[in-house]
């Protein structure tokens, strides 16, 4: 056995199961239990971590957190998830994560188009999108669209389903389903104009098609929708029930494949060293549950379904030493 194969096997065998955990962890000692995942890229999309000034090419499966920035260039589209919530960016869109923890999602949209499919909003949780003109708080699950015209200093907020509260210029008002608001200025110069929602365009049709894909996922029979990456499992593997482990998922891979081999380690605050897998499905199986070797092949064991599983940078423990193997 080659050294790389041995290391991959040892890492997977030493996997530490995180299933059965939920939101009751001590936040003073542990990092947040959820993260954002970049899971789809079309065109040129750039990424800038909050701790540096340089932009790099964005890559799928990279976890995003407070201070991180994304830019979708002309003709680009990209999608990221925070739990079951899907965020989709259109061309020439600038988005930043201001605050992300177990109960708060706060985003900054300074230009372009953002579509938010909010599937669930628990008690005590908040979801806010800040634009140059106003802060928009999503009050319940639904479908929301934002467009920021930086050249004219205008923001359009459209509610397809749900309710949203708009705060600007020292006042607040509520938008309901099929409402749209055109916002201008800020502070003392803030203005708002209410309109009926315009018909969906090609970008929204694309977003709705992506939503249907998630709605039809069979993997939600075995994992919560809050398990980031569940929507990629159906097309890349199969579920089966096996002795000792219960329901497991096996990826469609070449013979001899082993987890934690095709990807890279990246230092991501506040978790530390984090595994970023190269496979398009390579998020959920590497950050929730555990891997097990069953009948000569590797299967992912998600464990007991919980409402919100705890994200981990990598469910492995390093074992061995200079003489390993």
N, C-alpha and C positions, 0 to 999 in steps of 0.2 A: 504493500500500500504506500502510495506517495505521501510525502509529508503534508501537502496541502489537503489531500483526502483525509488523512488521519486527523488533522486539526479540525476540519469541517465536521467530521464524525464526533469527535470529542466535544465540540461546542454544542452540537445538537443533543447529544446524550445528556449533557449537563444542564439542559434547559430548565429554567426555573419557572414553574407554572404560576401565572397571575390570575387564573380564572377563579371566580367566586368572590373576587374583590369588588367593591363598589365605591360609592362616594364617601364612605365614612373614614377615610384616611386623615391623618393629622396634617393639615396644610401648612402648619408652621415648620414641619420637618421635611415633608415630601413635596416634590414638584407637582404641578397640576396633573390631573388624571386624563386630560384630553389635550389634543394638539390639532393643528390643521395639516392636511396632506394635499400636496399638489399631485393630481392624478391624471390629468389630460392636458396635452399641449398640441396645438396646431399653429404653425407659423413660428415667428420669432418671439419668444417670451424671455424676459430678463428678470434676474433675482438679485436683491441686495440685502444681506443680513443687517440687522439693526446695529451691529457692532463695527461695521466697516463702511467705507465710502465708495468702494468699487462695485460695479455691476458685473455679473457673470451670467452665462446662459443657464436658464432654469432647467431642472431635471425632475422627472417624475419620481414620486415616492419620498421626496425630500420633506421632512417635517418643518412646519412654519410656526413661528411663535411671536411674542411681543417684539415690535420694532422692525419686523421683516417687511420688505417692500417687493411688489411685483409690478412689472410693466409688460403689457401685451402690445406689441408693435402693430403697424398697419397690416391688415388682413389676418391678424392672429386671433385665436380664441384659446381660452384655457379654463380649466375647471379645478376647483379644490373643495375639500369637504372638512367641516368641523362636526364630528359626529355624524348625525343623519342629515345635517344641513348642507345643501349644495350651493356653492358660490361660483357663478360663471361670468367670466369677463369677456367683453367684446374687444374689437380693435381699438388701439390707441387709448388704453385704459391704464390708469395708475391707481393701485390699491396698496394700502398698508394696514398691518395689524397693530392696533394701538393697545389693546388689552384682551387677553385670552386666558381664562382660567376655568375652574370647574363650574362657574355660574355666570360668567360675563363673556360676551363677545362684543368687542368694540372695534369697528373698522373705519378707515379714512379713505374716502374716494375723492380724489382731486381732479379727475378727468376721465372721460369715457363712459362706458356702459357696464353696469353690474346687474346681474339677475340673481335674486336670492330665493331659493326654495327652502323655506323653513318648515320642517316636518313636525317638530315638537318644540315646545317651550314650557319647561317645568316651572313649578312654583318657586319663586325667589330668583329665577333666572332672567337675564336681560340680554337683548340683542339690539345693537345700535349701529347705525351707519352715519358717520359725520361727513358733511360736504362743506365746501367753502361758504355756503349760504345758511345752512341749518343742520341741526342734529335730528335724525329720524329714528325713533324707537319702534321696533316691531312688537306689537302687543300680543299677537297670537300666531299660530301656525298659518301659513299661507304662501302666496307667490307675489313677489315684489320686484319692481324694476326701477333702477336709478340711471339717470343720464346727467353728467356734468359737462357743461359747455364752458370750458375755461376762458375762451376768447371773449365771451359775452357775460361771464360771471353769472351763469344761470344753472339751476338744477331742476330737473323734472323727476318727480316721484310718482310712480304708478302702482296702484294696488290692484292686482288681479283677483286676489282672494286674501282675506284676513283684515286686519286693522293696523294702522300705524299712527303714531303721534309725532307731529312735526313741531319742533321748538326753534324759534328764531326771533330776533328782535325783541326779546323779552316777553313773548307770548307763545301760546301753544294751541294747536288745533288737531283734530283727528281726521284721518282719511279712512274711508271704508272701501269695501270691494267695489271695483269698477270706477273708483275715483282716481283723479290725477291732479297734481299740483305743480305749478310753475313757480319756482322760488328765485328771487333775485336779491342782490345786495346782502347786507349783513348788519347786525346791531341796529343803529338808528335808521339805517337806510333799507332795512329788510322789507321785502314786498312778497305777496303771495297771490296767486290767481288759481281758483279751482276750476277744473274742467272734467268732462267725462273722459274716461280712459280711451286712448286711441287703439285701433285694432292692432293685434300682434304683427310683428314683421318677421323676416327670415331668421333673425337671431333668436327671437322668442320661440319660434317653431322648433329650432334646433334645441333650445333648452327644454322644451316640452318633450321632445323625443328622448332626450337623455333622462328625463324624469320617468318616462314610461319604462325605460330599460330597468331603472331601479325598482319601480313598482312591481315588475314582473319577476324579480329575482327570487329564485327558489332557496337561496342560502339563508333567507330570513326565517326559515323553518328551524334553523340550527343555531343562528347567532342573532343578536340584537342588531337593529339598524344603526345603533350607535357604535358598532364595531366598524371603524373606518376601513374601507376597502372591501366590504362584503360584496359590493355590486360587481366586482371583477372576478369573483370566484367561479360563477356559473360557466362562463365561456372558457375557462382555463383548467378545469379539473372536474372531479366527480365526488359526490358524497356517498358514503356507505356506512353501515353499522357493523362494528366488529367487536369481538369479545374483549373485555377488560377496559376498552377505551370508549365505547359507545359510538356516537356519530363522529366520523372523521372525514377530512377532505384530502384527496390525493391529487396533486398537480399533474398535468400531462407534460412530462419532461422526458429527456433522453435517459437511457439506461446508465446507471452509475451516478446519477445526479444526487447531490446532498445539499442541505440547507447551509446558509452562511458561506457560500463559495463564490457566487456570481454577484458582486456588488462591491461596496466599499464602506469603510468606517469614517464617520465625520463627527467632529466635535460640535454638538448642538446644545446651546444653553436653553434651559437650566438642567438638562438631563445628563450632559457629558457625552461620552462616546456612544454614537448611535449608528445602527446598521441601516444603510440605504441600499435596498436590493435593486438589481437591474430589471427584473421581470415586471411586466405591467401589472401583474397580480400580487407583486411582492411587498405588500404592506401589512394587511391583517395577519397573515400567518407568521410574521416576524416580530410583531409588537403586541400580540394577544395570544393566550393559550400556550401551547408548546408543540414541538415536533417529537414524533416517536417513530422508531423503526419497526415496521410491521411486515412480516413475511418477505423480508429482503428489500422493501421499499419504504420511502419516507411518507408519512401522513401527518397532517396537522390536526391536533386535538384541541378544539376550542374550549372544551370543558362546559360546566354548567352555565346556561344562559342567564345573564344578569341584565338589568335595565341599562346600565352604563358600565362596560368593562373598563379597566384601568389601563391606559397606554403605558408601555414600557419601551425604552430606547432599543433594547435587544434582550430577549429572554434567554440569555446564555450566561454561563460562568466559565471563565478561562481556567483550564486545568493543565497539568503537566509541567514540563520545564525543559531545560536544555537537552536532557537525555530522553525526552518523550519519543517513543517510536524506535 
